Amino acid sequence: MSSELTDLYQELLLDHARHPHNFRAMDTASRIVEGYNPLCGDDLKLYLRLEGERIADISFQGRGCAISTASASMLTDRIKGRTVAEAEQLFDAVHDLLIGARPFADPGDLGELAALEGVSKYPMRVKCATLSWHALKAALRDQGPENVTTE
Ligand code: ZN
């Protein structure tokens, strides 16, 4: 990756961190999952509204570092309107990307999420970036009405 592209990605992450998208509580959520990353202190709540197999709405709130906030912001942008199956595929791709697995699931379709690749070089920060994704996975798996708390 050229340094120019790296700078561009860094700008994108900072922009999401400063102005997170879908940063709000949701009264009509069908699933709410809390995620906590003790390594950094990132603390977030992910709200999902499911309509059948489609994720009709998704939002988050909480306190976290720039990386966890940017990752959650991009997650909500990307996941809104997707099906549960599509969201699970995207989880796999982003997870592979963040842990530096090669080859990863679907590099051509990541869009903005590709900006997270740089985080894989900083093992201490990987959990910041994966936090919201693990919360998403827990929310998709949850079959009951109760909330799930991830560690
Ligand atoms: Zn963090």
Boltz pocket constraint, residues with backbone or C-beta under 6 A from the ligand:
constraints:
  - pocket:
      binder: B
      contacts: [[A, 37], [A, 40], [A, 41], [A, 42], [A, 64], [A, 65], [A, 66], [A, 67], [A, 68], [A, 125], [A, 127], [A, 128]]
      max_distance: 6.0
